[in-house]
């Protein structure tokens, strides 16, 4: 049943070389209407499998340990060995059921197994629904370097079954709201105002409003990716808060949302210095309103050493995402020496 109050809806979003069918109002039980489940292998993690074991009954399922620390090459090797044991071939379709770690791994493995097989996602966290499952970025971490190895390939389908949100811990709702606030900051001032007027409790208790907010955010990201699939121009804006955030995330064992929230806070501070941005306090108030951290102590030199290897670096410049005002993000190339100086004085 759709919590938004409408029947099952399918929309097809076309990208450069592919298209993705998105089922905004659906359930995992409808999968057989979308694909031949006899050729499917499901990939999920222990948390999702334990909470929703009945939903995986009769499906070939690979269950992973949960957590970003397992989004690494050894996990890829293990899954590939299991695919071989299942005799997976080029007609097999992988279905990632989980949060961003599961979707990243599923898309990456599907893209390289037998030089590429089909895959789809059933995102189970707020963050995956509004961000991680969308856009075709799939990859793994190497040491402290987030997503430094990967591919861009679109899923065949994304299915939103919001029943999974019923077992989502509060910390995971907070995680997802970091990306929602990010979208509002760079693209949607009206949504930012709406977020100011509500709270985490409001959206967790009012499922219809949560469903509409999820769809609104998914469409923001889909529209950006359609216009710039391979991150040459506008898609870079989606990295607001991520340059510093990714450098913090693995070093300090933060959740993605926590790291990105801190990253957005300091991106606002840099925006204030370089662009005269006047709304830093407004942004940090909303982040804190949704249970997210803002200012933090960290080893600036150590973090910069990781940050300078970010994928957004172009030779001796970093394409940093800043705000001119709430609802309008820009990409500003900053020389690495200048950026190091800015970060050292944060």
C-alpha positions as CSV (number, residue, x, y, z in Angstrom):
1,X,0.0,0.0,0.0
2,X,1.2,3.5,-0.8
3,X,1.6,5.7,2.2
4,X,1.2,8.8,-0.1
5,X,-2.4,7.8,-0.8
6,X,-2.1,6.7,-4.4
7,X,-2.0,3.4,-6.3
8,X,1.2,1.8,-7.4
9,X,3.0,4.1,-9.8
10,X,5.9,3.5,-12.2
11,X,7.9,6.2,-13.8
12,X,10.8,5.7,-16.2
13,X,13.7,8.1,-16.0
14,X,16.0,8.2,-19.0
15,X,19.7,8.8,-18.7
16,X,22.4,8.9,-21.4
17,X,22.8,5.2,-22.1
18,X,20.2,3.7,-19.9
19,X,16.9,4.2,-18.1
20,X,15.6,3.3,-14.7
21,X,12.0,2.4,-13.7
22,X,11.1,3.8,-10.3
23,X,8.2,2.4,-8.4
24,X,7.4,5.1,-5.9
25,X,4.4,3.3,-4.4
26,X,5.0,-0.4,-4.2
27,X,6.0,-3.4,-2.1
28,X,8.6,-6.1,-2.3
29,X,5.7,-8.5,-2.9
30,X,5.2,-6.9,-6.3
31,X,8.6,-7.8,-7.6
32,X,7.3,-10.7,-9.6
33,X,5.4,-8.2,-11.7
34,X,8.6,-6.3,-12.4
35,X,11.0,-9.1,-13.2
36,X,11.5,-12.9,-13.3
37,X,12.4,-13.6,-9.7
38,X,13.6,-17.0,-10.6
39,X,16.7,-15.3,-12.1
40,X,17.2,-13.0,-9.1
41,X,19.8,-13.1,-6.3
42,X,19.1,-10.8,-3.4
43,X,21.9,-9.0,-1.5
44,X,21.1,-7.6,1.9
45,X,22.7,-7.2,5.3
46,X,22.2,-8.9,8.7
47,X,20.1,-6.0,10.1
48,X,17.5,-6.0,7.3
49,X,17.5,-9.8,7.0
50,X,16.9,-10.3,10.7
51,X,14.1,-7.7,10.8
52,X,12.3,-8.8,7.6
53,X,13.3,-12.5,7.2
54,X,9.9,-13.5,5.9
55,X,10.2,-11.2,2.9
56,X,13.3,-13.1,1.7
57,X,11.6,-16.5,1.9
58,X,12.0,-18.6,-1.3
59,X,14.6,-16.1,-2.7
60,X,18.3,-16.8,-3.2
61,X,19.8,-14.4,-0.7
62,X,23.4,-13.3,0.2
63,X,23.5,-11.8,3.7
64,X,26.3,-9.4,4.5
65,X,27.7,-8.0,7.7
66,X,26.2,-4.5,8.3
67,X,28.3,-1.4,8.2
68,X,30.5,0.9,6.1
69,X,33.6,-1.0,7.2
70,X,32.5,-3.9,5.1
71,X,32.2,-1.9,1.9
72,X,35.6,-3.1,0.8
73,X,37.2,-5.4,-1.8
74,X,37.2,-8.5,0.4
75,X,33.4,-8.3,0.6
76,X,33.3,-8.0,-3.2
77,X,35.4,-11.1,-3.5
78,X,33.2,-13.0,-1.1
79,X,30.0,-12.1,-2.9
80,X,31.5,-13.0,-6.3
81,X,32.4,-16.4,-4.9
82,X,28.8,-16.9,-3.8
83,X,27.5,-15.8,-7.2
84,X,29.7,-18.4,-8.8
85,X,28.3,-21.0,-6.3
86,X,24.8,-20.0,-7.3
87,X,25.9,-20.4,-11.0
88,X,24.9,-16.8,-11.7
89,X,25.1,-16.0,-15.4
90,X,24.4,-13.0,-17.6
91,X,20.6,-13.5,-17.2
92,X,20.9,-13.2,-13.4
93,X,19.7,-10.0,-11.9
94,X,21.0,-8.8,-8.5
95,X,18.6,-7.0,-6.2
96,X,20.2,-4.9,-3.4
97,X,17.8,-4.7,-0.4
98,X,19.3,-2.3,2.2
99,X,20.9,1.0,2.8
100,X,23.7,2.8,0.9
101,X,26.4,0.2,1.7
102,X,24.2,-2.6,0.2
103,X,23.2,-0.6,-2.9
104,X,26.8,0.6,-3.5
105,X,28.1,-3.0,-3.3
106,X,25.2,-4.5,-5.4
107,X,25.6,-2.0,-8.2
108,X,29.4,-2.3,-8.3
109,X,29.4,-6.1,-8.3
110,X,26.7,-6.3,-10.9
111,X,28.7,-3.9,-13.1
112,X,31.8,-6.0,-13.0
113,X,30.5,-9.6,-12.7
114,X,30.8,-11.2,-16.2
115,X,31.4,-7.7,-17.4
116,X,28.0,-6.6,-16.3
117,X,24.6,-8.0,-15.4
118,X,21.3,-6.2,-14.5
119,X,20.6,-5.0,-11.1
120,X,17.9,-3.2,-9.1
121,X,17.5,-1.7,-5.7
122,X,15.0,-1.8,-2.8
123,X,16.3,0.9,-0.5
124,X,15.4,0.3,3.1
125,X,16.8,3.5,4.8
126,X,15.8,7.1,4.4
127,X,19.3,8.0,3.2
128,X,19.1,5.3,0.5
129,X,15.6,6.3,-0.6
130,X,16.5,10.0,-1.1
131,X,20.1,9.7,-2.2
132,X,22.3,6.5,-2.2
133,X,20.1,4.4,-4.5
134,X,19.7,7.1,-7.1
135,X,22.1,8.2,-9.8
136,X,24.2,5.2,-10.7
137,X,27.2,5.7,-8.5
138,X,28.4,2.3,-7.3
139,X,31.7,1.6,-5.5
140,X,33.8,0.6,-2.5
141,X,36.2,2.2,0.0
142,X,39.9,1.7,0.1
143,X,41.2,2.4,3.6
144,X,40.0,5.9,4.6
145,X,39.3,6.9,1.0
146,X,35.5,6.7,0.5
147,X,34.2,5.4,-2.8
148,X,37.5,5.9,-4.6
149,X,37.0,2.7,-6.6
150,X,33.7,2.4,-8.6
151,X,31.6,2.7,-11.7
152,X,28.7,4.8,-12.9
153,X,25.9,2.5,-14.0
154,X,22.2,2.9,-13.6
155,X,20.0,0.3,-11.9
156,X,17.2,-1.3,-14.0
157,X,14.7,-0.4,-11.3
158,X,14.3,1.2,-7.9
159,X,11.4,0.1,-5.8
160,X,10.2,2.1,-2.8
161,X,8.7,-0.2,-0.1
162,X,8.3,2.1,2.8
163,X,7.3,-0.7,5.2
164,X,11.1,-1.0,5.8
165,X,11.0,2.4,7.5
166,X,8.9,0.9,10.3
167,X,12.0,-0.8,11.8
168,X,14.4,2.1,11.1
169,X,16.2,3.4,14.2
170,X,16.1,7.1,14.9
171,X,19.8,7.5,14.1
172,X,19.1,6.3,10.6
173,X,16.3,8.8,10.2
174,X,18.8,11.5,11.2
175,X,21.3,10.1,8.7
176,X,18.7,10.5,5.9
177,X,17.8,14.0,6.9
178,X,21.4,15.1,6.4
179,X,20.9,14.5,2.7
180,X,17.4,16.0,2.6
181,X,18.7,19.2,4.2
182,X,21.6,19.1,1.7
183,X,19.1,19.1,-1.2
184,X,17.2,22.0,0.3
185,X,20.4,24.0,0.8
186,X,21.6,23.6,-2.8
187,X,18.3,23.5,-4.8
188,X,15.1,24.1,-2.9
189,X,14.7,27.1,-0.5
190,X,10.9,26.3,-0.2
191,X,11.7,22.8,1.1
192,X,14.2,24.3,3.5
193,X,11.5,26.5,5.0
194,X,9.2,23.5,5.3
195,X,12.0,21.7,7.2
196,X,12.4,24.7,9.5
197,X,8.7,24.4,10.5
198,X,8.8,20.7,11.3
199,X,10.9,18.1,13.2
200,X,12.2,14.6,13.0
201,X,9.3,13.5,15.2
202,X,6.8,15.1,12.8
203,X,8.0,13.0,9.8
204,X,8.5,9.8,11.7
205,X,4.9,10.0,13.0
206,X,3.2,11.2,9.8
207,X,4.0,8.6,7.2
208,X,2.1,10.3,4.3
209,X,4.2,13.5,4.8
210,X,7.4,11.4,5.0
211,X,6.4,9.7,1.8
212,X,5.8,12.9,0.0
213,X,9.1,14.4,1.3
214,X,11.0,11.2,0.1
215,X,9.5,11.5,-3.4
216,X,10.3,15.3,-3.6
217,X,13.9,14.6,-2.7
218,X,14.3,11.6,-5.0
219,X,13.0,13.8,-7.9
220,X,15.5,16.6,-7.1
221,X,18.4,14.2,-7.4
222,X,16.9,12.4,-10.4
223,X,16.5,15.7,-12.3
224,X,20.1,16.7,-11.5
225,X,21.5,13.3,-12.6
226,X,19.5,13.3,-15.8
227,X,21.0,16.6,-16.8
228,X,24.5,15.6,-15.8
229,X,25.0,11.9,-15.3
230,X,28.8,11.9,-15.2
231,X,29.3,14.9,-12.9
232,X,30.7,17.4,-15.4
233,X,28.6,20.4,-14.2
234,X,25.5,20.6,-12.0
235,X,25.8,17.1,-10.4
236,X,28.8,18.3,-8.5
237,X,26.4,20.4,-6.3
238,X,25.1,17.1,-4.8
239,X,28.5,16.9,-3.1
240,X,27.7,19.8,-0.8
241,X,29.2,18.9,2.6
242,X,30.8,15.7,1.2
243,X,34.3,16.9,0.5
244,X,35.2,17.5,4.2
245,X,32.5,15.0,5.3
246,X,34.0,12.1,3.5
247,X,37.5,12.9,4.9
248,X,36.0,12.9,8.4
249,X,33.7,9.9,8.1
250,X,36.0,6.9,8.1
251,X,38.7,8.6,10.2
252,X,36.4,9.3,13.1
253,X,33.9,6.5,12.7
254,X,31.0,8.8,12.1
255,X,27.8,7.9,10.3
256,X,27.5,9.3,6.8
257,X,24.8,11.7,7.9
258,X,26.9,13.0,10.9
259,X,29.9,13.5,8.7
260,X,28.0,15.3,6.0
261,X,26.3,17.5,8.5
262,X,29.7,18.6,9.9
263,X,30.9,19.0,6.3
264,X,27.9,21.3,5.5
265,X,28.5,23.4,8.6
266,X,32.1,24.2,7.5
267,X,31.1,24.6,3.9
268,X,28.8,27.3,5.1
269,X,31.7,28.9,7.0
270,X,33.9,28.8,3.9
271,X,30.9,30.2,1.9
272,X,30.7,33.1,4.4
273,X,34.4,33.9,3.9
274,X,34.6,33.6,0.2
275,X,31.0,34.5,-1.0
276,X,29.6,36.6,1.9
277,X,27.0,33.9,2.7
278,X,24.9,35.2,5.6
279,X,22.8,32.2,6.7
280,X,25.3,29.8,8.4
281,X,23.4,30.0,11.7
282,X,20.1,29.2,10.0
283,X,21.6,26.1,8.4
284,X,23.2,24.9,11.6
285,X,19.9,25.4,13.5
286,X,18.1,23.2,11.1
287,X,20.8,20.5,11.2
288,X,20.6,20.5,15.0
289,X,16.8,20.5,14.9
290,X,17.0,17.1,13.2
291,X,19.5,15.7,15.6
292,X,22.7,16.2,13.5
293,X,26.1,17.5,14.7
294,X,27.5,20.8,13.4
295,X,30.8,22.2,14.8
296,X,33.4,19.6,15.9
297,X,37.0,19.3,16.9
298,X,39.2,17.3,14.5
299,X,42.8,17.0,13.4
300,X,42.7,19.5,10.5
301,X,46.1,18.6,9.0
302,X,45.3,14.9,9.1
303,X,41.8,15.4,7.6
304,X,43.2,17.7,4.8
305,X,45.6,14.9,3.8
306,X,42.7,12.6,3.1
307,X,40.5,15.5,1.7
308,X,43.0,16.4,-1.0
309,X,42.6,12.9,-2.6
310,X,38.9,13.5,-3.0
311,X,37.5,12.7,-6.5
312,X,36.5,16.3,-7.0
313,X,40.1,17.5,-7.1
314,X,41.3,18.7,-10.5
315,X,45.1,18.8,-10.4
316,X,46.0,21.5,-7.8
317,X,42.4,22.7,-7.3
318,X,39.4,21.3,-5.5
319,X,35.9,21.9,-6.9
320,X,34.3,22.9,-3.6
321,X,30.5,23.2,-3.2
322,X,29.5,26.4,-1.5
323,X,26.3,28.4,-1.0
324,X,25.5,31.8,-2.3
325,X,22.2,31.6,-0.4
326,X,19.9,28.9,0.9
327,X,18.5,27.1,-2.2
328,X,21.5,28.2,-4.5
329,X,24.7,26.2,-4.4
330,X,27.6,26.8,-6.7
331,X,30.9,25.0,-7.6
332,X,33.9,27.1,-6.8
333,X,37.4,25.8,-7.7
334,X,39.7,26.6,-4.8
335,X,43.5,26.1,-5.1
336,X,44.6,23.4,-2.6
337,X,47.0,25.7,-0.8
338,X,44.2,28.2,-0.2
339,X,41.9,25.4,0.9
340,X,44.4,24.0,3.3
341,X,44.7,27.5,4.8
342,X,40.9,27.9,5.0
343,X,40.5,24.6,6.8
344,X,43.4,25.2,9.2
345,X,41.6,28.3,10.4
346,X,38.1,26.9,10.7
